[in-house]
Amino acid sequence: MRRYLARKLLIYLLTFFVAVTIDWAIPRLMPGDPISGLISRLQADPTAAQEMHGYFTKSFGLDEPLWRQYLNFWAGLAHGDLGPSIAYVGSSVSGLIRAAIPYTLALLVPAIVLSYIAGNRVGALAARRKVLDNTALPAAYLLTATPYMFLALMLAYFFAFRWQVFPVSGAYDFSLQPEWSVEFVRSFVVHWFLPFLTLFLVSFGGWAIGMRNLIIYELEADYANYLQALGAPNRLVRKYAYRNAVLPQMSGLALALGAVVGGALVTEIVFGYPGVGTLIITAIQNRDYFLLQGIFLFIILGVLIANFVVDIAYVIVDPRTRTGLQGS
Amino acid sequence: MSSKSARRVVGLGLVVAVAAALVASLATAGSGSAPQAVLAVPRGDTLYTSGKQWGPYTNFNPLKPDYNTGTVGLVYETLFRYDPLKDTFIPWLASNGKWVGRNYVVTVRKGVKWSDGAPLTAADVKFTFETQKYEGAQYGTMWKTGLQRVTTRGRTVTFHFRGVPNYQEWDSNRYTVPIVPMHIWKGYSEKEIVSGNTANARKLIGTGPFVYGGGIGGSQTLQYNRRDGWWATKAFGLKMPMKYIVDIHNTSNTASLQNFLQSKIDLSNNFFPGIDRYVGGKVATYYRKAPYMLAANTAWMVPNTTKRPLSDVVFRRALAESINVNRIVVADYANIVSKANPTGLLPTWNKWIDQAQVKKLGFTYNIAKAKARLAAAGYRDRNGDGYVEDKDGSSINLRLIVPKGWSDWETAIQIIADSAKDAGIKISPAYPDFNGLVEERNTGKFELVINNEKQIGNTPYTYYDYMFRLPLLDQQTVSNFQRFSSPKAWALTTQLNKIKSTDVAKAKKIHSQIQKIMLEQLPVIPLWYNGMWAQYNTSVWKNFPSANGNQATPSTWNGYLNMTGIDALAKLKKK
């Protein structure tokens, strides 16, 4: 077990190192100089603009050779410093991300967990059951094939714009400021629901289909036939099938995380949700190297940690891996 | 399907449905007559604004130009304000100001107090202007072009200049440099003043009508609370009718439009294409008819004059004559913008435009003329592809760029390409992203670009500076992107800078000379006036600025509150 974990950890560290290096490099491969864009936005007068260009290039450390910028980046990272933001001059990247993360997590975590549970349940029920299979399955296919952006727009159009049941955008009412109060929480939940539903529905469809197919596969396995031949009740057979089918779904969860995070970013933009997704757009538009790096770093870390958790959970759920590890 | 599992599915469905209904009921409860909690600002006392801020509210530094909505105007104030509609300066924190020889002398207004109770002093003014000596400071130009020192005596502040002052530029400084409290700001480092956010909520001490109410950092709104005892109530009888101003940061113009139409935003300075369809009823604009909005800046087509054939003035003129701007105004903008004068000068600068000269020298849309002009100069279609070739026979295909995602401009350049085609000029529209465009533009790699960065202000000097500034550098960061070299035009521009705007006759003469070069040489091609986008939802507030009423700049964009944006707010009335 310890060796298994150590090996996994090493792989994760390696992945982290490579991912972070790519993360550092990608923004710098984009065309255009962020400082020129900044000066252009700031609309300084011509005499001041020349000096400001030099001043800002220096203050962001962009006048240094690339290799040094790369080392500075790791050095900063070791101190938990993600650098200054270029789009929001004067703000630190960590501060900006810290402010946005709660919103993104509030969407992501419930959407992932609930859609996984509900999707698997419904998929398992639908397998080999004519009526349900003929109704739930097409719906699930439709949902999982829907791009996040499209579903989000449809929900926003009908529920927020046409029928005005839910608010169009934002994370809480304009008359409020974030605070722990009943009023704020109520407003937050109302604003949270549509973006959450978008993420939930799309993932839900995927899990349901996956589970349905796996159950059918398991029900055709020898052990299922054998159980049935022994006269075991249908429910018991399905229970065993479900247990076995959950395993591939779990690895699927680890794989799907990246896509869900991507979906959350897009959904946030549609609903004007003040999370990381909205921040990323500003960062891209302004060539904000540091902010982009910071956000990607957050995504990399999130996906890696979640994968690690799934890995461990897998060991717990599947006794075979445990025996394999201990060397039976 | 067994009845049991069917029941389970139904049960699950029910749970989801109930949850949805519950959340929905919560939603409707809020929009209905539910009692307001203490911390939510009451709708009737609150003015909701949007359209300025994109992204979180982080920068409360008034001396850094991308400051949050209202930082200058609502919290910090300037010595003067400028009314572009009447072309007058309004003494504000200065009770008066005048030139005494080459010194500019202002008297700091009596009875102005910072929101922490300390009085505004001449030392605050001196301190503020002196911070602009720091490297990288936004208003640093004045110290490099003549301002020598600032001295104070009692309430009087004297700005000493060496040589003839740059009057035109100084006039801009008079109403754009926000005064900060020395007793707080002397604690800030040079770096914090030049590029920091000064976002300590307890230190946001200004002289203005509002104080900070909440929203620093991650919030989607910025709240200001009305301050009692604002000096202008006594001095000018101005009183803010709203207790709160809540500014909403934009995520997209579409989301803002929906919120605006649902009466969640009162004053929107977003760009809403198609807003003309909503005007009337509860939606109002500055003009009741086209162009609906005041003009805020000029959109130009900037030709790279170092490249063939754009280096040829005859070709530039033919190009200008081949563009059907009216089609852009009607088809692209549905009349919410208007066609620009051939000088490109904004309507508020009409008194400086030599109209007789414009009539004589200005270009007009005329395909036949453009064609004839091209033919006469030797630009002919030699290979029969419908487009003219350069004099030496090489083909012409001009790349015209606008930033990706600026949909109104994307449409505009398609219209331009279509329209130039009629005269035989081939233009290929392209849409690099903003920073890519800036790179191409600043380094002179581009061929044609649309630009509108110079905003309305007290003098067309800024426009001339934009067109003619010399010397040309490797990187042209904010002006003369076209790299047009006319020492004469630049000499005239610098000469104009040294003439007082009050010296109208003398100034007019130079304006006219500069415009002559502009009209004959076409260093940039003026297209249309972009609007000072402002839409009012009148369900909660009324008496918004309009052409035949409260005439003021209806904008919360940076730089507009210190024009007459403050008057616009103060004259609003509860419905």
Chai-1 contact restraints between the chains, C-beta under 6 A:
chainA,res_idxA,chainB,res_idxB,connection_type,confidence,min_distance_angstrom,max_distance_angstrom,comment,restraint_id
A,P31,B,G436,contact,1.0,0.0,6.0,A-B,restraint_1
A,G32,B,N435,contact,1.0,0.0,6.0,A-B,restraint_2
A,G32,B,G436,contact,1.0,0.0,6.0,A-B,restraint_3
A,G32,B,E439,contact,1.0,0.0,6.0,A-B,restraint_4
A,D33,B,E439,contact,1.0,0.0,6.0,A-B,restraint_5
A,S36,B,V438,contact,1.0,0.0,6.0,A-B,restraint_6
A,S36,B,N442,contact,1.0,0.0,6.0,A-B,restraint_7
A,G37,B,N435,contact,1.0,0.0,6.0,A-B,restraint_8
A,G37,B,V438,contact,1.0,0.0,6.0,A-B,restraint_9
A,I39,B,T477,contact,1.0,0.0,6.0,A-B,restraint_10
A,S40,B,V438,contact,1.0,0.0,6.0,A-B,restraint_11
A,L42,B,P65,contact,1.0,0.0,6.0,A-B,restraint_12
A,L42,B,D66,contact,1.0,0.0,6.0,A-B,restraint_13
A,A44,B,Q138,contact,1.0,0.0,6.0,A-B,restraint_14
A,D45,B,T141,contact,1.0,0.0,6.0,A-B,restraint_15
A,P46,B,R469,contact,1.0,0.0,6.0,A-B,restraint_16
A,P46,B,V478,contact,1.0,0.0,6.0,A-B,restraint_17
A,P46,B,S479,contact,1.0,0.0,6.0,A-B,restraint_18
A,T47,B,T141,contact,1.0,0.0,6.0,A-B,restraint_19
A,T47,B,K144,contact,1.0,0.0,6.0,A-B,restraint_20
A,A48,B,G140,contact,1.0,0.0,6.0,A-B,restraint_21
A,A48,B,T141,contact,1.0,0.0,6.0,A-B,restraint_22
A,A49,B,T477,contact,1.0,0.0,6.0,A-B,restraint_23
A,A49,B,V478,contact,1.0,0.0,6.0,A-B,restraint_24
A,E51,B,G136,contact,1.0,0.0,6.0,A-B,restraint_25
A,M52,B,G136,contact,1.0,0.0,6.0,A-B,restraint_26
A,Y55,B,E135,contact,1.0,0.0,6.0,A-B,restraint_27
A,Y55,B,G136,contact,1.0,0.0,6.0,A-B,restraint_28
A,Y88,B,T58,contact,1.0,0.0,6.0,A-B,restraint_29
A,V89,B,S195,contact,1.0,0.0,6.0,A-B,restraint_30
A,G90,B,N59,contact,1.0,0.0,6.0,A-B,restraint_31
A,G90,B,S195,contact,1.0,0.0,6.0,A-B,restraint_32
A,G90,B,G196,contact,1.0,0.0,6.0,A-B,restraint_33
A,G90,B,N197,contact,1.0,0.0,6.0,A-B,restraint_34
A,S91,B,T58,contact,1.0,0.0,6.0,A-B,restraint_35
A,A99,B,G217,contact,1.0,0.0,6.0,A-B,restraint_36
A,A99,B,G218,contact,1.0,0.0,6.0,A-B,restraint_37
A,L125,B,S5,contact,1.0,0.0,6.0,A-B,restraint_38
A,L125,B,V9,contact,1.0,0.0,6.0,A-B,restraint_39
A,R129,B,M1,contact,1.0,0.0,6.0,A-B,restraint_40
A,V131,B,M1,contact,1.0,0.0,6.0,A-B,restraint_41
A,L132,B,M1,contact,1.0,0.0,6.0,A-B,restraint_42
A,F161,B,Q258,contact,1.0,0.0,6.0,A-B,restraint_43
A,V165,B,A24,contact,1.0,0.0,6.0,A-B,restraint_44
A,V165,B,A27,contact,1.0,0.0,6.0,A-B,restraint_45
A,F166,B,A27,contact,1.0,0.0,6.0,A-B,restraint_46
A,V168,B,A255,contact,1.0,0.0,6.0,A-B,restraint_47
A,V168,B,Q258,contact,1.0,0.0,6.0,A-B,restraint_48
A,V168,B,N259,contact,1.0,0.0,6.0,A-B,restraint_49
A,S169,B,A255,contact,1.0,0.0,6.0,A-B,restraint_50
A,G170,B,Q220,contact,1.0,0.0,6.0,A-B,restraint_51
A,F174,B,Y48,contact,1.0,0.0,6.0,A-B,restraint_52
A,F174,B,T221,contact,1.0,0.0,6.0,A-B,restraint_53
A,F174,B,V246,contact,1.0,0.0,6.0,A-B,restraint_54
A,F174,B,I248,contact,1.0,0.0,6.0,A-B,restraint_55
A,S175,B,A40,contact,1.0,0.0,6.0,A-B,restraint_56
A,S175,B,V41,contact,1.0,0.0,6.0,A-B,restraint_57
A,L176,B,A40,contact,1.0,0.0,6.0,A-B,restraint_58
A,Q177,B,G214,contact,1.0,0.0,6.0,A-B,restraint_59
A,Q177,B,S219,contact,1.0,0.0,6.0,A-B,restraint_60
A,S181,B,L39,contact,1.0,0.0,6.0,A-B,restraint_61
A,E183,B,A37,contact,1.0,0.0,6.0,A-B,restraint_62
A,E183,B,A40,contact,1.0,0.0,6.0,A-B,restraint_63
A,R186,B,L26,contact,1.0,0.0,6.0,A-B,restraint_64
A,V190,B,L26,contact,1.0,0.0,6.0,A-B,restraint_65
A,V190,B,A27,contact,1.0,0.0,6.0,A-B,restraint_66
A,F193,B,V23,contact,1.0,0.0,6.0,A-B,restraint_67
A,G272,B,T251,contact,1.0,0.0,6.0,A-B,restraint_68
A,G272,B,A255,contact,1.0,0.0,6.0,A-B,restraint_69
A,P274,B,Q220,contact,1.0,0.0,6.0,A-B,restraint_70
A,T278,B,T251,contact,1.0,0.0,6.0,A-B,restraint_71
A,T282,B,G55,contact,1.0,0.0,6.0,A-B,restraint_72
A,R287,B,N435,contact,1.0,0.0,6.0,A-B,restraint_73
